[in-house]
Amino acid sequence: MRRGSAVEDWWVMLPDTEAAAALAGRVYREGLRRVPHASGRPWLVGRWDARQEVSARAGEARGVVLGRSSARAPELRRRTERVRGPSDAEGAVAGLAGSFHVLASVGGRVWARGTASTACRLFTTRVDGVPVAAGRADVLAGLSGAGPDLEMLALRLMSPPVTSTVLADRTVWRDVRAVPAQEALVWERDGRRGAAARWWRPPEPHLSLAEAAAAVRRALVEAVGTCTAGGGTVSADLSGGLDSTSLCFLAAREAGHLVTALGGARPAQRRHPVGRAGSRGTALGHPSAPDRRGIARVVHRRGRAAARQ
């Protein structure tokens, strides 16, 4: 589920070292955004929508939630005051809904991660010996001059797609690696990579079916709410399946205008996806099923999507 943007966002993250500061000087140009470490050296450099950033600082701790989120600056600031080490950043973002990167710098030590769903990924490489991370693999490839990994590109273009287990940490760019979704990237003060830190594990199945269903609904309402906040036009996949249909009905309640898209389906599946979704909405008693006239069919450009990953 996406809100349209005229310019693609990108950012790079740097360790708190003099060599990284020199590299930042090559990356930065007028109009870009920057967030410094407590030392004043560059930490984050790039271009992103200011509305997608919630940041806080307390002493030597710096925290940034970058992406769609339910985070609010005053609360994040209060939580950041309790941060004493990089891994404490998880406590500062506990309970937040949305799809975002968590980035923290504590006395020059760095903690960064994406989402367990892999909707937000974290990638790493080295440029002139300096470790660099980013939310897009193609940005790192451009910075480091890495060429395409043709074997991985071919795998990414296969249909049906190859599972992430096979792809592991490889990307379509040589020497650009993905951080495992369940792990955080940790850098020490001198830029050395710290020990692998697992931030997410599947929850234990201790709830009843009814309790779990209610919790899932709350989580979906909160997550979709981060997409529709402020109204405007929101786009979403609507294949007619149970998952996308549920999300679209939730979005239709709050979005100013919902544009749905169908791609990658077999001809038989393309016939009446909205009709199927509408009948489900009626059965659920939903007052506003997506309108057929709002459907936009799109062709997925897998090559472009793969380059970002």
SVG drawing of the C-alpha trace seen along z (x, -y; Angstrom):
<svg xmlns="http://www.w3.org/2000/svg" viewBox="-24 -24 64 46">
<polyline fill="none" stroke="black" stroke-width="0.4" points="0.0,0.0 1.6,-3.2 1.1,-7.0 2.4,-8.6 5.6,-10.5 7.1,-12.7 10.7,-11.9 12.2,-8.6 13.5,-8.7 17.0,-7.4 19.5,-7.6 22.9,-6.3 24.1,-5.7 27.7,-6.2 29.8,-5.3 31.1,-7.9 34.6,-8.1 36.8,-10.7 37.0,-8.5 33.2,-8.3 32.9,-12.1 35.2,-12.5 33.0,-10.1 29.9,-12.1 31.5,-15.2 31.4,-13.4 27.8,-12.3 26.3,-15.5 25.0,-18.2 22.6,-21.1 19.0,-20.1 19.8,-16.9 19.0,-16.1 21.5,-15.3 21.4,-14.0 24.6,-14.0 26.0,-11.7 26.4,-13.3 30.0,-14.1 28.7,-16.2 30.1,-13.9 27.6,-12.9 25.4,-9.9 22.5,-10.0 22.6,-11.7 20.0,-11.6 16.6,-12.8 13.4,-11.8 10.0,-13.2 10.3,-15.1 6.8,-13.8 8.3,-10.3 10.8,-11.1 10.3,-11.2 13.6,-11.8 14.7,-12.4 17.9,-13.1 18.8,-12.8 22.4,-13.2 24.6,-11.1 21.6,-9.1 20.1,-9.8 17.0,-8.0 15.3,-8.2 12.1,-6.3 12.2,-6.7 9.1,-5.6 5.3,-5.3 4.8,-5.0 2.6,-5.9 5.6,-7.5 5.2,-10.9 8.2,-13.1 7.4,-13.9 6.9,-10.2 9.9,-9.1 12.0,-11.8 10.8,-10.5 11.7,-7.0 15.1,-8.0 16.0,-9.5 16.1,-5.9 18.5,-4.7 21.9,-3.8 23.2,-1.5 22.4,-0.8 20.1,2.2 18.0,0.0 16.6,-1.5 14.1,1.3 12.5,0.2 12.1,-3.3 10.0,-2.0 8.1,0.8 4.5,0.9 4.8,-1.4 2.7,-0.5 3.7,-1.0 6.5,-0.1 9.8,-1.9 13.5,-1.7 14.8,-2.1 18.1,-3.9 20.0,-4.8 23.4,-6.3 24.5,-6.1 27.8,-7.7 28.9,-6.8 27.8,-3.2 25.1,-2.4 22.0,-0.2 19.9,0.1 17.2,2.5 14.3,2.8 11.1,4.8 10.6,8.5 8.3,8.6 11.3,7.3 9.1,4.4 11.9,2.2 15.3,3.8 18.8,2.7 21.8,3.2 25.5,2.8 28.8,2.5 32.2,0.8 33.3,-2.3 37.0,-3.0 37.2,-0.8 34.4,-2.7 31.3,-0.6 28.1,-2.2 24.5,-1.1 21.3,-2.2 17.7,-1.3 18.2,-0.7 20.7,1.6 20.9,-0.4 22.0,-3.5 25.0,-1.6 25.8,-0.1 25.9,-3.6 28.1,-4.9 30.5,-2.0 30.5,-1.4 29.3,2.2 28.2,3.9 25.2,6.2 25.3,9.8 23.8,11.5 23.1,14.8 21.1,13.1 19.3,10.8 18.2,13.9 16.9,15.5 15.0,12.3 13.2,12.3 11.9,15.9 8.2,16.5 7.1,17.8 9.7,15.9 12.5,17.7 12.1,17.8 14.2,15.5 15.7,18.5 17.5,19.3 18.6,15.7 19.8,15.3 21.8,12.0 22.7,11.6 21.4,8.8 21.5,8.1 24.6,6.0 28.0,7.5 29.4,6.8 26.2,5.3 24.6,7.5 21.3,7.5 21.1,7.6 18.8,10.5 15.3,9.2 15.3,10.5 18.7,9.0 19.9,5.5 23.1,4.0 25.5,3.0 28.6,0.8 31.1,0.0 32.5,-3.5 35.4,-2.8 33.1,-1.4 33.8,2.3 30.8,4.5 29.5,5.7 28.1,9.2 24.9,10.2 21.9,8.9 18.5,10.6 15.7,8.1 12.7,10.2 11.5,13.7 8.1,15.3 5.9,14.9 4.9,17.9 1.4,19.2 -0.1,18.5 -3.3,16.7 -6.7,18.3 -8.0,18.1 -10.5,15.4 -7.8,13.4 -5.4,13.7 -8.0,12.7 -8.8,9.5 -5.1,8.7 -4.5,9.2 -7.4,6.9 -6.1,4.1 -2.6,4.5 -4.1,4.2 -6.2,1.2 -3.2,-0.6 -0.9,0.3 -3.3,-0.7 -4.0,-3.9 -0.3,-4.9 -1.0,-4.8 -4.3,-6.7 -3.4,-9.4 -4.1,-12.8 -6.4,-11.4 -5.3,-11.9 -4.9,-9.2 -3.6,-5.8 -2.9,-2.8 -3.1,0.9 -3.0,4.3 -6.5,5.9 -6.3,9.4 -9.6,10.5 -7.9,12.7 -8.7,12.6 -5.6,10.7 -5.6,7.8 -9.4,7.5 -9.3,7.0 -6.6,4.4 -8.5,2.5 -11.7,2.4 -9.8,1.0 -8.1,-1.6 -11.4,-2.6 -12.8,-3.7 -10.1,-6.5 -8.4,-7.2 -9.5,-10.2 -9.3,-8.2 -8.3,-4.5 -6.7,-3.3 -6.4,0.5 -4.1,2.4 -4.0,5.9 -0.8,7.4 0.8,10.8 -2.5,12.8 -3.6,15.4 -6.3,14.4 -9.0,16.3 -8.1,14.4 -8.4,11.0 -12.1,11.3 -13.9,10.0 -11.6,9.3 -13.6,6.3 -16.9,8.2 -15.5,10.9 -14.1,8.3 -17.4,6.5 -19.4,9.6 -17.0,10.3 -17.5,6.7 -21.3,7.0 -21.0,10.3 -18.9,8.5 -21.4,5.7 -18.8,3.2 -20.5,0.0 -18.0,-1.0 -16.7,1.7 -14.0,0.4 -15.6,-1.0 -14.9,0.8 -14.1,-2.6 -11.3,-3.0 -9.4,0.1 -6.0,-0.6 -4.3,2.4 -0.6,2.1 2.3,4.1 4.9,5.0 8.4,4.0 10.3,6.7 13.7,5.6 13.3,2.2 12.0,3.6 14.8,6.1 17.4,3.3 16.2,1.6 16.7,4.9"/>
</svg>
